[in-house]
Amino acid sequence: METAIGGPTQLLITTAYLLTGICFIVGLRLMNSPATARQGNTVSIAGMTIALVATGFQLNFAAAWWIGLIGLGAGAAVGIYFARAVKMTAMPQMVAIFNGCGGGAAAMVASAEYLRQLDATHGNVPIDLAIASVLTAVIGAISFTGSIIAFLKLQELMTGRPIVYPGQQIVNAILALIAVAGIVAVSIGYQPVPAFFASLVAAAILGVLFVLPIGGADMPVIISLLNSFTGLAAALTGFALSNDVLIIAGALVGASGTLLTLMMGKAMNRSVANVLFGAFGSAPAAGSGGSSVSADATIRESSIDDVAHMLAEARQVVIVPGYGMAVAQAQHAVRELADQLEAKGVEVKYAIHPVAGRMPGHMNVLLAEANVPYPALIDMEEINPEFPKTDVALVIGANDVTNPDARTNTSSPIYGMPILDVDAATKVVVMKRSMKPGFAGIDNPLYALENTSMLFGDAKASVDKLVTAVKAIQE
């Protein structure tokens, strides 16, 4: 609860909040490029620190010392621990659970503020505060429970495939109607407390059912969408609390998350509605009539030495990273292989598909961790014209984003999705553990093409062996 502060102190607080907003905007701008992303984080952290100190003065510190010392301290300790302990391969699920915490916090704050306002106004809460509070609670609850389900799917604590059941859309519609009816009742002051919590509970259940039908291959889109929900909830919390920083920060997160969601959908040539309601991958497609891989297709397997000679004798090699590289934690070995090839005069580039992995920018983050030069990471639109001039395309677990069915097979679930045109390279080497389909559960006819050979095994172990074999090849 804010205290009555005026004069110079209030001016300083307002100025601090303005400076915080500027830091957030500048930080977000710097995060547009991996080359300046760390600076962006630093600027944003500085802005958040300023906001926390200013808010402490607004609360007069003495009234909220336990929030600062216990809540802030415990939260910082947990955040630092997980940021350092969680492996890079688990970043998507960490992003999901942290995003859920943001949505849940917004819902809790809005609920507490609404109850406080009810008590302070004897049940006559201003309509603007009532609507802001209940909308925050509803959107925050959806983000919280939806992010938990996303975390469970990504962590493989539950199936990554869509979970559907008869009447699913009807159930979701009923829950949405309950939430909307509660919002209306709260706004007009009719049974405000029961209506408020009816909306909150309905939204929490809807968040679960909202994400259950989302397949693992669509997780980058749903994570981005849930992130935008959390931003919107934070902005609405700012209106409920009359806090400018929350409004600015929430608006930035909500807007950027929404734009990213639309961009991810475009990258998959699918609308957001199709992602949410299409239940993509709900049934295994391997071997189904929608596959263009014939039962008697010939799969060519290569050895480490064969692939090493292909790579060492090439003029240009394009490495296509995917979730298989992330799972095997092979990014450092991949960088070492690229260094060995470049030492032999081979030009090495990395083809980055926008939805490769389990979250937006997943491959960029992993390769940046391995100190791969940013100019070597080339987006899909720029790298596709390079494949016809590429001697070897080395695909490391990128199943669905290299599937030619997206271009040619109208019965495929991914038909129309932009892909990396690796099949246009002179030779294609696909590194996989087995012939099991990717996360989308769809056969990939790339594996049966005449210019494709398979290198089976753990990605890191295989790349390590390739490094040794390439080193042994004489100039």
N, C-alpha and C positions, 0 to 999 in steps of 0.2 A: 504494500500500500504506500502510495506516495505521501510525503509530508508537505506541509505548506512552506515552500521555500521561495524567496523572492530576491530582488536586488541583484548585486554582483554575483552571488553564488548561483542563482538561476541562469544568469547570463553565461557564466562559465560552463555550466552543465549543457546548456543549449549549444554553445560553441563546440564543446567536446563531442556532442552527438553529431553535429555537422561534420566535424573532422573525421569521426568514425565512418560516416556515410561515404566521404570522399575516399578514405582508405579502402573500404569495401569495393567501391567502383574501380579504383585503380588496380587493386589486387586482382579482381576478376578479369580486368583487361590484360594484365600480365600473364594470367593463367591460360591465355589463348595459345601460347606457344610453350612447348616443353623447355625451350632454352631460357625462358624467363619465369617458368612456373614456380620455382622456389622463391624467387623474389616476390611473386604474387602472394604466396603463402605468408611470407614474412610481413609484408605490408598489411595483409588481412589480420594477422595475429596482433599486430600493433594496434590496429583499429579496434579489435575486440577488447584488448586490454584497456584502452582509453574508455570504451563504453562501460566496462565493468567498474572501473574506478569512479566514473561520473555517476553511475547508477547508485553506487555505494553512498556518495554524497547526497544524492536525491533521497535516499532512504535514511540518511543521518547515521549510517554505519552502526551506531549503538543499538538501534532497533532491529538490525539484521546481521549482527556480527556472526551469529551461528550459521547463517546462509553462506557468508563469505568464507569462513574458516572451515566449516565442516562440509557443506555442499560443494563449494567450489574446489576445495582441496581434494575431496574424495573423487569428484568427477575428473579433475585433472590427473590424478594418480591412475585412475582406470584408463583414461584415454591414452596417456603416455605408455602404460604397460602394453595395451593391445596394439598400439601403433608400432611398437618395437618388437613385440613377440609374434604377432600374426605374420605368417609367410605371405609373400607377394601373391602367390597363387590363391590365397584366401581373401584377398582384398575385396572382391565383389560382395561376398557375404558380410564382411565387416562394414562395408559401405551401407549395405541393406539394413543391418541391425542398428548402426548409428543413426541412419536416417529415420528408422522407426522410433528411436529414442527421442529425436527431435519432435516428431509428430505427437508422441505420447505426452511429452512435456508441455507442448502447446495446449493439448486437450485438458491436461490437469490444471494448468494455470488459468485457462478460460473458465473451467468449472468452478475453481475457487473464487475467482473474481466475480463471477455471476452470483454465487451464493452470498458473497460479501455485499454486493450491490443490492441484492434483495433485502438483506438485513438492514442496510443503511438507509434505504428508501422506503422501508416498510412495504415491500412488494410492488413498488411503482418504479421499476427500472426503466430508464429512458429507452425508447425503442431502438435507437442506434446501437447502444451498448448491448442490449439484449440480443439483437441479431448478430452482432460481431462475436459475442461470446458463444452462442449456440453454433454458429457456423464454424468457428475455430474448433470447438469440441468435436463436431461431426467430421470435419475434414482431417483433423489430427488423429481421430480414432481410426479412420479408414487407413491413413498412412501407417499408423502404429501396427495394427494387426496384419495389414497387407505386407508390410516389410518383414514381419516375423515369418510369414509363410514363404516369402521370397528367400529369406535366410535359410529356412529349413530345406527348401528345394536345392539351393546352391550348395549347402553343406552336405547334401545327399542324406539327410536324416529322414527324408520322405522322398517319394518318387519325383523325379524331375519332369515326368510327363504330365500333360493336362489331366486334371481330375474332373470328370463331368458326370452328371446324373440327370435323370428325367425331370423336367420341370425346373431346371436350374435358373433359366431366365425369369420365370414367373416368381420364384422365391426371391431372387435379387430385386425384382420390381416391387414386390411387397415390402421388403426391407427399406428400399429407397423411399417408398410412399410413407412408411412410418417415420423415417427421419425427416422428410419434408413436412409432414403433418405436425411433428413435434416442433420444428422450426417456426411454423406459422403460429402454433399455440403459444410458444414462448414470446413471440413478437407482439402478440395482442394481450399477453398477460393472463391467458386462460390456463389454470392449473400449471403454473410455470415450472415448478420443481419436477413433478412426474413427467411432464412433457419434455423437459430438458434431458432427463436421464433416459427416457424412452428413445429419444433421438440418438443419444450417446451409445446406448447398447445396440440399437439397430445398426448404427454406423460401424461399430466394432465387428459385428457379425458379418456385415456386408464386406468389410475389408478382407476378411478371411475368404469368403466365397468369391470375391472379386479376383483374387490372385490364384486360387486353386486351378482354374482352367487354363492358366498361362503355362505354356510349355517351356522347357529349359532353354531352347533356342531363342525364345523371345525375351529372356531375362534382361538383356541390356535395355530394351525398350521399357519394360515395366519398372526397372530400378530408376530410370530417368523420370518416368511419370510419377512414381511415388515421391521422388525427390521434389518435384514441382508441387505436389500436394503439401508436403511439409513446409515449403517456402510460403505457400498461400496461407497455411494455418498460422505461421509465424507473423505474417503481415497483418492478418486479422486480429491476432493477439495484441499487436501494436495499437490497433484502433481501440480494442477493449481497454487497454491500459493507458492509452494516450501517450505511447512511447514511440518517438520518431525513429529510433534506431531499429526497432523491431519491424516497423513498416518498411524502412529502406532495405534492410537485410532480407526480409521475407519476400519483398517484391523482386529483388535481384535473383534470389534462389528460384522463386516461382517462375519468373520469366525465362531465365536461362534453362531451367529444367524442362519447361514446355517447348522451347525452341529445339533443345536437344532431342526431345521425344519425337518431334515432327521430323527432324533430320534423320534420326535412326529409322523411323518408319519409311521415309523416302529411300534410304539406303537399301531397305529390304523390299522396296516396291509394294508396300502394303500400308493400308491406312491404319491409324491407331485403333479404330473400331474393329478392324479385322484382327489385329493383335489381341484385343481384349475379349472378343467374342468368337473368334474363329477356332479356338481350341486346337491350334496347329500342333501336329505331332501326337494327337490323342491316341492314335493306334499305330503300332509299328508298321512302317511302310516297306520295310525290307522284304524283297521278294514278292511284293504285291503287284497287281496289274498296272499300277502307276509307275513302276520302275522300268527304265530302259536298259537294264542290265540283264542279258540273257542268262539262262541257267547254265549253259555250256561255255560261258565266256572264259577266255584264257587270261589268267593272271600271271604276269611275269615277275619273278622275284630276283632281286639283285643281291650281290654280296657287298661287303664293306669295301673291298679292293676295287670292284667294278665301279662303284659310285665315286670313290676317291679319284680314280683316273678320269671319270667324266668331268668332275668338278675342276681338277687341276689342269685339264686340257681345254677348258672352256674360255671364251673371251668375256662372256657376261653370264653371271649367275644371279638369279632372283630367288631370295629366300622368302617363303610364305609362312609366317608363324601363325599358329592357332592354339586352341586350348590344350592340345597334346603337348606343346612346348611348355605351357604354363604348369600342367600337372607334373611333368617330369623335372621342372625347374632347370630347363636346359638353356636358358637365355645366355648365361655366361659362356657355356660351351659353344653355343652358336656364334657368339662374338669372337671367340678364339678361332673357330673354323674360318670365319670371314677374314680375320687377320692373316691366317696362313695362306688363304687363297689370294688375297691382295698382295702379299709378299711375292707371289708367283706371277703377278701381273694380271690377275683376274679381276674384273670389275664386279663388285658385289652390291646389290641393292636389296631392300626389304619391301615387300608388297603388303600394305596394311589395309585390310577390309574394315569398314567402320563398325561392323557388328561381330568381328572375330573375338572369341573369348566370352566372358560372362558379364562384362560391363563396358560402357563406353570408354574407349581409349585403353582397354586392358593390355593389348599388345604394346602400345606405346610406352606404358608404364614399365612393363617388364624389360623391354629392350633398353629403355633409358637407365634402368637400374644396372644393366650390364655395360653402361657407357657406350652404347652404340651411337655414333654421330647422328644428330637429328636430321641433317640433309639426306642421309641414307634411307630414312623412313619415308616411303612414297605412298601417297593415297591412291585408292583404286582408280580414279579417273585418270591420273597421270601415269600410272604404271601399266595399265592395260595395253596401251599402244607399244610398250616395250617388249611384251612377250614374244611377238613374232621374230624379234631380233635377239632373243635370249637363247643361249645354248642349253642351259639346264635350269629348270625351275624346281627348287627343293621345297616340297610341301611338308611342313612339320605339324601334323595333326589337324590341319585346317580342312575339315571334311565338307561341311555344308556350303561354305563360301567359295568353294572351287568346283561345285557340282554343275556340269554342263547341262543337266536336265532343266536348269533354270532358264536356259535359252531356247531349248528345242522340244522339250516334252510337255505338251499342254495339259497332260493329266497329272503332272507332278504338283505337289502342294507348294513347291517353291518356284513354280513357273513365273517368269517375269522379274524375279529378284536379281538385281545386278550382282554379278560375281566377278572374281578374279579370273581372267582368261588364261589360266596356266596351261591349258591344253594346246594353246597356240605356240608354245615353246618347242624347240627342236626335240628336247628330251625332258621328261618329267619324272622326278623321283619322289615318291610319297612315303613318308616315314610314319608308320602306325604300329600299334601293338598287335593288331589282328585285323581281320576283314569286317569286324563289327561296325555297323553304321555309326555316324556321328550322333550328336546329342539330339538332333531332330528325328533320328530313326529312319533316315532315307538312304537307299542305296545310291552310290556315286559311280556312274558309268566311266568316270575318268580313269578308274583303276584298271579297266579292261581295254583301254586304248593302246594301239601299237607302240606309241612313243612313251608309254608310261611303264615304269618298273617300281616294284614295291620293296621297301627295306623294313622288315618287321623287327620289332623290339622296342625297348624303352628308349625314348627320344634322347635323353641325356647320355645313356650308355652308348648309343649308336653314334651320336655326334662326337663323343670323346674318341671313339675308335676311328672315326673319319679324320679327326685332327691328327692322330698318330699316323694314319695311312697317308695322308696328304704330305705330312712332314717327310715321310720316307721316300716319296717320289722324287727322283733326281731331276734337276733342271734340264 
